[in-house]
Structures are given as structure tokens and as C-alpha cells.
Amino acid sequence: MPAMAATTRTVKYASMLGDAGQSVVVVEPVAPAQLGSLLLDLHGLTPAQQRVTELVLQGFSTRQIVERLCLWPHTVQEHVRAAYDKVGVGSRRELVAALLRGSASRG
């Protein structure tokens, strides 16, 4: 498959010729505010799990998350457990460390 690549100061472009014609892939820097959601997407968290996990990453307690998102404590705990499972950790501390480590290795 023929390919060509070009780089500017801020954006990298790659073009590959495939069966359906030509495709262009644009790779650009991600704003820090978007990086968290991207990492959570990569781990397969649902939008609800992402909202809860983002607050965990900011240091919110379960009680604070309940108040902020108007959820039942059990619902918050279920979302946090699902995040643990998807990221492969067993505690909030490990969750934060794993996601920050992922952010650093990608950033």
C-alpha cells in the first residue's frame, strides 16, 4: 500500500492509498483538557463512568460526587468499580496512578 507522510510544526499528516481510494489521517496535539476523556475512552468507559471517574481524578469523594451529579451512592460506586475493572486496578489510588501514568506516557 503506497503511503506518504508530511509534518508541519503543529500537525502531522499521513496519507495511504487503500482499496476504496485515498484516505488522510490527521494526527494533532491534544489539549490537556481533552486528554482525560481520551484516555477514559481508550479504556472503554461509558459517558456516565467517565463523568464519575473525572471527578475521582479531581479528588472528589463518593459523597461529593453524589451531590455534584445527583446520583445514588450505590450508582457512583458501581461506576467506580466498572472503571477499576476496565483500567485493571483495585482502588482509587491505583486508578489515579494508572490514568496519570497513561497520560504521561502519551503526552
WOQUIZI-V410735 format. One record per residue. N is the residue number from 0. RES is the residue in three letters. PHI is phi in whole degrees, -180 to 180 (none if undefined). D_CENTER is the distance of its C-alpha to the mean C-alpha in Angstrom with 1 decimal. Layout:
N,RES,PHI,D_CENTER + N,RES,PHI,D_CENTER
This chain:
0,MET,none,31.0 + 1,PRO,-63,31.8 + 2,ALA,-143,29.0 + 3,MET,-142,29.0 + 4,ALA,-137,26.6 + 5,ALA,-143,27.0 + 6,THR,-132,25.3 + 7,THR,-108,25.8 + 8,ARG,-64,25.0 + 9,THR,-117,21.8 + 10,VAL,-137,20.8 + 11,LYS,-108,21.2 + 12,TYR,-118,22.7 + 13,ALA,-135,23.4 + 14,SER,-126,25.8 + 15,MET,-130,26.8 + 16,LEU,-91,29.7 + 17,GLY,-120,29.1 + 18,ASP,-61,31.3 + 19,ALA,-89,30.4 + 20,GLY,116,31.0 + 21,GLN,-96,29.1 + 22,SER,-120,25.3 + 23,VAL,-124,23.5 + 24,VAL,-113,20.0 + 25,VAL,-111,18.8 + 26,VAL,-115,16.4 + 27,GLU,-133,16.0 + 28,PRO,-61,14.5 + 29,VAL,-103,11.4 + 30,ALA,-66,12.3 + 31,PRO,-54,11.1 + 32,ALA,-65,10.5 + 33,GLN,-88,8.0 + 34,LEU,-63,6.2 + 35,GLY,-59,4.6 + 36,SER,-64,3.8 + 37,LEU,-62,3.1 + 38,LEU,-64,1.9 + 39,LEU,-68,2.7 + 40,ASP,-61,4.3 + 41,LEU,-60,5.4 + 42,HIS,-86,6.7 + 43,GLY,82,8.3 + 44,LEU,-73,8.1 + 45,THR,-71,10.5 + 46,PRO,-56,10.6 + 47,ALA,-66,12.9 + 48,GLN,-64,11.0 + 49,GLN,-65,8.1 + 50,ARG,-59,11.0 + 51,VAL,-66,12.6 + 52,THR,-64,10.0 + 53,GLU,-60,9.5 + 54,LEU,-71,13.2 + 55,VAL,-60,13.5 + 56,LEU,-63,11.7 + 57,GLN,-88,14.3 + 58,GLY,91,17.0 + 59,PHE,-72,18.1 + 60,SER,-82,20.4 + 61,THR,-57,20.6 + 62,ARG,-59,23.5 + 63,GLN,-66,21.9 + 64,ILE,-67,18.9 + 65,VAL,-56,21.7 + 66,GLU,-67,23.6 + 67,ARG,-69,20.8 + 68,LEU,-100,19.5 + 69,CYS,56,22.9 + 70,LEU,-118,22.0 + 71,TRP,-76,24.1 + 72,PRO,-55,23.4 + 73,HIS,-61,23.4 + 74,THR,-64,20.6 + 75,VAL,-61,18.4 + 76,GLN,-62,19.3 + 77,GLU,-63,18.6 + 78,HIS,-65,15.0 + 79,VAL,-66,14.6 + 80,ARG,-62,16.4 + 81,ALA,-63,14.3 + 82,ALA,-64,11.2 + 83,TYR,-56,13.6 + 84,ASP,-61,14.7 + 85,LYS,-72,11.5 + 86,VAL,-89,10.5 + 87,GLY,85,14.2 + 88,VAL,-129,15.4 + 89,GLY,-128,18.2 + 90,SER,-153,17.9 + 91,ARG,-61,16.0 + 92,ARG,-59,17.1 + 93,GLU,-67,15.7 + 94,LEU,-61,12.3 + 95,VAL,-61,12.1 + 96,ALA,-62,13.7 + 97,ALA,-64,11.5 + 98,LEU,-72,8.2 + 99,LEU,-68,10.5 + 100,ARG,-63,12.1 + 101,GLY,-64,9.1 + 102,SER,-65,8.6 + 103,ALA,-68,12.4 + 104,SER,-75,12.9 + 105,ARG,-96,10.9 + 106,GLY,-94,12.3
